[in-house]
Amino acid sequence: MPTVSVKKDLFFEKLGQKFSDEEFDDLCFTFGIELDEVVSEKSDPSIEDSPEEIFYKIEVPANRYDLLCLEGLSRGLQVFLKKINAPIYKSLKPSGPLQRLIIKPETAQVRPFAVAAILRNITFDKVSYGSFIDLQDKLHQNIGRHRTIVSMGTHDLDTLEGPFTYEALPPDQIKFKPLNQSKEYTAAEMMELYSGDSHLKPYLAIIKDKPLYPVIYDKNRVVLSMPPIVNGEHSKITLNTRNVLIEVTATDLHKAEIVLDTLVTMFSCHCDNKFTTEYIEIEKDGEIKLYPELRYWEKKVEVEQFNKKIGINVKAENISELLCRMCYQAVIEDGNKSVKVTIPPTRADVIHECDIIEDVAIAYGFNNIVKRFPKTNTIAQQLPINKLSDLLREEMAHAGYTETLTFALCSRDDVGTKLRKNIDKIPAVHIGNPKTAEFQIARTSLLPGILKTISNNKNMPLPLKLFEISDVVQKDPTTDVGSKNFRMLCAVNYNKSPGFEVIHGLLDRVMQLLDVQFSPDNDKTGYYIKAADDPTYFPGRCAEVYVCGKLVGKLGVIHPEVITAFDLIMPAAAMEINLHYFLKQ
């Protein structure tokens, strides 16, 4: 969970109330955050004799981007304590012409989306300036996934002239003076310059191997930034900056909008016209859209749902008050039977009705919910698929097979190239930002995991007879999450000879245990096998398994190229069937 560090005295000053450490710890718990640590630090680390001050290290939920800075955290607690009402955030058109950011088509090759906004007539002091920079860093690490998905730049608008253009150019054509540097560098030279910089080095790989680098120019071809690496020195903001241009570039437009809304809502409190920001036109592919949207949206929730799911019994008026303490707006409707909740742009974490109900529970106080026995008695029961899996595990062991447990994630090559299949034609669920080449997708077959296990144990005495009963994952657009789990049984016989008859015998035993009779005439009343072609298996030594006319799996002799790909030297035969079908028998 992200941690926000705040000066105790300054924080209490913003809250308008002092607390003991114990009282503040209780307040944090009630609000749904945690006082992680109380420490003493020098007020200015650069000065040796600077006095020490007490800092609170406060842990906040990872999806509460509005609590990642001093401004948002103090504002949220003030509303919770009913000291202030939740502010109304507005985007306004300027008195003069709108600024415009034009996105060029070539940016689609590297970082296709950009949004922007202006904080007009803002006043920074040392504390708010530091908080502004710190929030950007936390958003980079959090929702921005270390700048891979979202990165942002802030600029002194008075040093620039619009319209602005977001372009993608070869690195040798980009040249400017980067932040805190004294001379100009080309983009290629910057990659070398920052390769030894502990702060920027981790981000270089995001664009280093791209043929084009993203860059933002103003009307006079002054470089604002080269996202996601570094801003330009020319437009650096200072304590004297009055008008701030915020630009956000991303590979995900929705996350870019969240970051932009978070920045402007948190720091518009320092503008002369509080809680307002100025629109910017974003032009892309000939279409123009105004940002920031600062969208409020509504959700109607039945009072009965609040009481039922939390376990309380309160009226609509009380629920409305509790919602207001969590920065919502609430209107009672339908004769006190429902509440229309307005969700502000600061609450990007609110997605479903249950999120709103949870906030009411927080405001009500979990410790205030009366403990009581449930009104109905229930008897726990194992899921049928788990019960079947456990029974089969025992029988597989009796048949002489050893169980393995392999990783649910694997590389694309494991289920693609190594199995002699095209990964693009496999309905695999891909990891958006894999940390290692070994874990790039959710496995679609248990076979690669078992073959890798054999590869790591190939010096053991033969035969090696292994099995696994676990889930695989495949894309399924009909489900709400876009994917579906399937419980599979996979077994491999690794020996001096393939042993197709051994695997076939295992299939017969499994079907016997499942009470599925062999159907010699393929009459769709039992199970039978049918010759098939599969690139993973040796030609003419592969069969599909059918139960009551439906395909449930395959078995066969593994292709020599697959054996070699997994660094094995002996032949093998394998079987893999879907167990979910047998629950319906």
ZIHU-V722038 format. One record per residue. N is the residue number from 1. RES is the residue in one letter. PSI is psi in whole degrees, 0 to 359 (999 if undefined). BURIAL is I if it has 16 or more other C-alpha atoms within 10 Angstrom, else O. Layout:
N|RES|PSI|BURIAL / N|RES|PSI|BURIAL
//
This chain:
1|M|141|O / 2|P|148|I / 3|T|131|I / 4|V|128|I / 5|S|125|I / 6|V|146|I / 7|K|130|I / 8|K|307|I / 9|D|317|O / 10|L|320|O / 11|F|316|I / 12|F|327|O / 13|E|319|O / 14|K|327|I / 15|L|340|I / 16|G|24|O / 17|Q|144|O / 18|K|146|O / 19|F|152|O / 20|S|166|O / 21|D|321|O / 22|E|318|O / 23|E|319|O / 24|F|325|I / 25|D|317|I / 26|D|320|I / 27|L|315|I / 28|C|315|I / 29|F|317|O / 30|T|324|I / 31|F|348|I / 32|G|18|I / 33|I|183|I / 34|E|130|I / 35|L|103|I / 36|D|322|I / 37|E|147|O / 38|V|118|O / 39|V|158|O / 40|S|128|O / 41|E|159|O / 42|K|138|O / 43|S|329|O / 44|D|98|O / 45|P|337|O / 46|S|345|O / 47|I|122|O / 48|E|319|O / 49|D|17|O / 50|S|144|O / 51|P|154|O / 52|E|146|O / 53|E|157|O / 54|I|131|I / 55|F|142|I / 56|Y|128|I / 57|K|111|I / 58|I|124|I / 59|E|133|I / 60|V|155|I / 61|P|145|O / 62|A|334|O / 63|N|3|I / 64|R|76|I / 65|Y|338|I / 66|D|353|I / 67|L|12|I / 68|L|7|I / 69|C|166|I / 70|L|317|I / 71|E|311|I / 72|G|320|I / 73|L|314|I / 74|S|323|I / 75|R|317|I / 76|G|319|I / 77|L|325|I / 78|Q|318|I / 79|V|319|I / 80|F|321|I / 81|L|2|I / 82|K|30|O / 83|K|330|O / 84|I|164|O / 85|N|153|I / 86|A|130|I / 87|P|159|O / 88|I|121|O / 89|Y|137|I / 90|K|144|I / 91|S|128|I / 92|L|149|O / 93|K|141|O / 94|P|163|O / 95|S|332|O / 96|G|200|O / 97|P|150|O / 98|L|141|O / 99|Q|155|I / 100|R|140|I / 101|L|119|I / 102|I|123|I / 103|I|119|I / 104|K|149|I / 105|P|328|O / 106|E|345|I / 107|T|341|I / 108|A|340|O / 109|Q|342|O / 110|V|311|I / 111|R|89|I / 112|P|343|I / 113|F|147|I / 114|A|141|I / 115|V|163|I / 116|A|165|I / 117|A|168|I / 118|I|130|I / 119|L|110|I / 120|R|137|I / 121|N|53|I / 122|I|150|I / 123|T|116|I / 124|F|145|I / 125|D|183|O / 126|K|321|O / 127|V|311|O / 128|S|325|I / 129|Y|314|O / 130|G|321|O / 131|S|323|I / 132|F|314|I / 133|I|320|O / 134|D|321|I / 135|L|319|I / 136|Q|317|I / 137|D|318|I / 138|K|321|I / 139|L|324|I / 140|H|316|I / 141|Q|327|I / 142|N|267|I / 143|I|332|I / 144|G|353|I / 145|R|59|O / 146|H|43|I / 147|R|1|I / 148|T|326|I / 149|I|315|I / 150|V|139|I / 151|S|155|I / 152|M|155|I / 153|G|144|I / 154|T|138|I / 155|H|152|I / 156|D|106|I / 157|L|331|I / 158|D|347|O / 159|T|2|O / 160|L|167|I / 161|E|125|O / 162|G|173|O / 163|P|160|I / 164|F|152|I / 165|T|136|I / 166|Y|113|I / 167|E|172|I / 168|A|121|I / 169|L|160|O / 170|P|145|O / 171|P|331|I / 172|D|351|O / 173|Q|356|O / 174|I|122|I / 175|K|126|I / 176|F|171|I / 177|K|109|I / 178|P|166|I / 179|L|130|I / 180|N|22|O / 181|Q|159|O / 182|S|353|O / 183|K|169|O / 184|E|150|O / 185|Y|152|I / 186|T|165|O / 187|A|322|I / 188|A|320|I / 189|E|327|O / 190|M|324|I / 191|M|322|I / 192|E|320|O / 193|L|316|O / 194|Y|4|I / 195|S|340|I / 196|G|8|O / 197|D|119|O / 198|S|332|O / 199|H|315|O / 200|L|342|O / 201|K|319|O / 202|P|341|O / 203|Y|349|I / 204|L|324|I / 205|A|343|O / 206|I|322|I / 207|I|354|I / 208|K|320|O / 209|D|7|O / 210|K|145|O / 211|P|333|O / 212|L|144|I / 213|Y|139|I / 214|P|145|I / 215|V|146|I / 216|I|127|I / 217|Y|157|I / 218|D|188|I / 219|K|326|O / 220|N|16|O / 221|R|29|O / 222|V|131|I / 223|V|124|I / 224|L|313|I / 225|S|162|I / 226|M|86|I / 227|P|148|I / 228|P|28|I / 229|I|299|I / 230|V|149|I / 231|N|167|I / 232|G|148|I / 233|E|329|I / 234|H|319|I / 235|S|22|I / 236|K|133|I / 237|I|150|I / 238|T|182|O / 239|L|340|O / 240|N|357|O / 241|T|134|I / 242|R|331|I / 243|N|119|I / 244|V|127|I / 245|L|125|I / 246|I|124|I / 247|E|139|I / 248|V|123|I / 249|T|151|I / 250|A|165|I / 251|T|354|I / 252|D|112|I / 253|L|319|I / 254|H|317|O / 255|K|326|I / 256|A|319|I / 257|E|322|I / 258|I|315|I / 259|V|315|I / 260|L|314|I / 261|D|321|I / 262|T|314|I / 263|L|314|I / 264|V|326|I / 265|T|325|I / 266|M|323|I / 267|F|1|I / 268|S|348|I / 269|C|343|I / 270|H|0|I / 271|C|156|I / 272|D|317|O / 273|N|92|O / 274|K|144|I / 275|F|29|I / 276|T|149|I / 277|T|165|I / 278|E|135|I / 279|Y|153|I / 280|I|140|I / 281|E|130|I / 282|I|116|I / 283|E|122|I / 284|K|127|I / 285|D|38|O / 286|G|354|O / 287|E|144|O / 288|I|133|O / 289|K|144|O / 290|L|135|I / 291|Y|151|I / 292|P|152|I / 293|E|322|I / 294|L|57|I / 295|R|126|O / 296|Y|140|O / 297|W|160|O / 298|E|151|O / 299|K|127|O / 300|K|130|O / 301|V|134|I / 302|E|139|I / 303|V|323|I / 304|E|325|I / 305|Q|319|O / 306|F|309|I / 307|N|320|I / 308|K|315|O / 309|K|335|O / 310|I|328|I / 311|G|38|O / 312|I|179|O / 313|N|86|O / 314|V|161|O / 315|K|169|O / 316|A|323|I / 317|E|318|O / 318|N|321|O / 319|I|319|I / 320|S|317|I / 321|E|319|I / 322|L|321|I / 323|L|320|I / 324|C|329|I / 325|R|342|I / 326|M|23|I / 327|C|17|I / 328|Y|167|I / 329|Q|141|I / 330|A|138|I / 331|V|128|O / 332|I|134|I / 333|E|173|O / 334|D|43|O / 335|G|47|O / 336|N|16|O / 337|K|343|O / 338|S|164|I / 339|V|127|I / 340|K|116|I / 341|V|130|I / 342|T|120|I / 343|I|127|I / 344|P|166|I / 345|P|347|I / 346|T|343|I / 347|R|65|I / 348|A|346|I / 349|D|345|I / 350|V|117|I / 351|I|315|O / 352|H|171|O / 353|E|324|O / 354|C|332|O / 355|D|321|O / 356|I|318|I / 357|I|321|I / 358|E|319|O / 359|D|324|I / 360|V|320|I / 361|A|321|I / 362|I|313|I / 363|A|325|I / 364|Y|324|I / 365|G|113|O / 366|F|327|O / 367|N|346|O / 368|N|353|O / 369|I|123|O / 370|V|130|O / 371|K|134|O / 372|R|157|O / 373|F|146|O / 374|P|152|O / 375|K|343|O / 376|T|148|O / 377|N|137|O / 378|T|153|O / 379|I|123|O / 380|A|144|O / 381|Q|137|O / 382|Q|142|O / 383|L|138|O / 384|P|320|O / 385|I|326|O / 386|N|323|O / 387|K|315|O / 388|L|318|I / 389|S|316|I / 390|D|318|O / 391|L|318|O / 392|L|325|I / 393|R|316|I / 394|E|318|O / 395|E|326|O / 396|M|322|I / 397|A|320|O / 398|H|332|O / 399|A|0|O / 400|G|12|O / 401|Y|145|I / 402|T|133|I / 403|E|141|I / 404|T|155|O / 405|L|110|O / 406|T|169|I / 407|F|143|O / 408|A|343|I / 409|L|149|I / 410|C|179|I / 411|S|163|I / 412|R|324|I / 413|D|327|I / 414|D|317|I / 415|V|355|I / 416|G|268|I / 417|T|314|O / 418|K|332|I / 419|L|9|I / 420|R|40|I / 421|K|160|I / 422|N|115|O / 423|I|331|O / 424|D|341|O / 425|K|4|O / 426|I|130|O / 427|P|60|O / 428|A|149|I / 429|V|115|I / 430|H|144|I / 431|I|132|O / 432|G|318|O / 433|N|72|O / 434|P|138|O / 435|K|341|O / 436|T|153|O / 437|A|344|O / 438|E|337|O / 439|F|81|I / 440|Q|332|I / 441|I|163|I / 442|A|135|I / 443|R|142|I / 444|T|357|I / 445|S|149|I / 446|L|345|I / 447|L|313|I / 448|P|321|I / 449|G|319|I / 450|I|319|I / 451|L|323|I / 452|K|324|I / 453|T|316|I / 454|I|319|I / 455|S|324|O / 456|N|354|O / 457|N|24|O / 458|K|349|I / 459|N|358|O / 460|M|158|O / 461|P|141|O / 462|L|155|O / 463|P|155|O / 464|L|114|I / 465|K|105|I / 466|L|153|I / 467|F|161|I / 468|E|139|I / 469|I|104|I / 470|S|179|I / 471|D|147|I / 472|V|164|I / 473|V|135|I / 474|Q|152|I / 475|K|141|I / 476|D|99|O / 477|P|348|O / 478|T|348|O / 479|T|161|O / 480|D|337|O / 481|V|357|O / 482|G|8|O / 483|S|169|O / 484|K|143|I / 485|N|144|O / 486|F|132|I / 487|R|120|I / 488|M|152|I / 489|L|122|I / 490|C|136|I / 491|A|143|I / 492|V|135|I / 493|N|113|I / 494|Y|117|I / 495|N|184|I / 496|K|334|O / 497|S|153|O / 498|P|319|I / 499|G|48|I / 500|F|322|I / 501|E|333|O / 502|V|314|O / 503|I|321|I / 504|H|319|I / 505|G|323|O / 506|L|320|I / 507|L|315|I / 508|D|320|I / 509|R|319|I / 510|V|318|I / 511|M|325|I / 512|Q|318|O / 513|L|328|O / 514|L|1|O / 515|D|42|O / 516|V|118|I / 517|Q|150|I / 518|F|140|I / 519|S|91|I / 520|P|334|O / 521|D|12|O / 522|N|44|I / 523|D|11|O / 524|K|23|O / 525|T|348|O / 526|G|216|I / 527|Y|153|I / 528|Y|165|I / 529|I|153|I / 530|K|132|O / 531|A|140|O / 532|A|162|I / 533|D|126|O / 534|D|128|I / 535|P|340|O / 536|T|336|I / 537|Y|159|I / 538|F|136|I / 539|P|132|O / 540|G|0|O / 541|R|37|I / 542|C|142|I / 543|A|148|I / 544|E|144|I / 545|V|124|I / 546|Y|138|I / 547|V|120|I / 548|C|40|I / 549|G|0|O / 550|K|137|O / 551|L|124|I / 552|V|352|I / 553|G|191|I / 554|K|159|I / 555|L|158|I / 556|G|182|I / 557|V|128|I / 558|I|139|I / 559|H|141|I / 560|P|326|I / 561|E|327|I / 562|V|318|I / 563|I|312|I / 564|T|321|O / 565|A|330|I / 566|F|18|I / 567|D|41|O / 568|L|161|I / 569|I|349|O / 570|M|157|I / 571|P|165|I / 572|A|155|I / 573|A|149|I / 574|A|157|I / 575|M|139|I / 576|E|122|I / 577|I|154|I / 578|N|121|I / 579|L|342|I / 580|H|327|I / 581|Y|326|O / 582|F|347|O / 583|L|339|O / 584|K|353|O / 585|Q|999|O
//
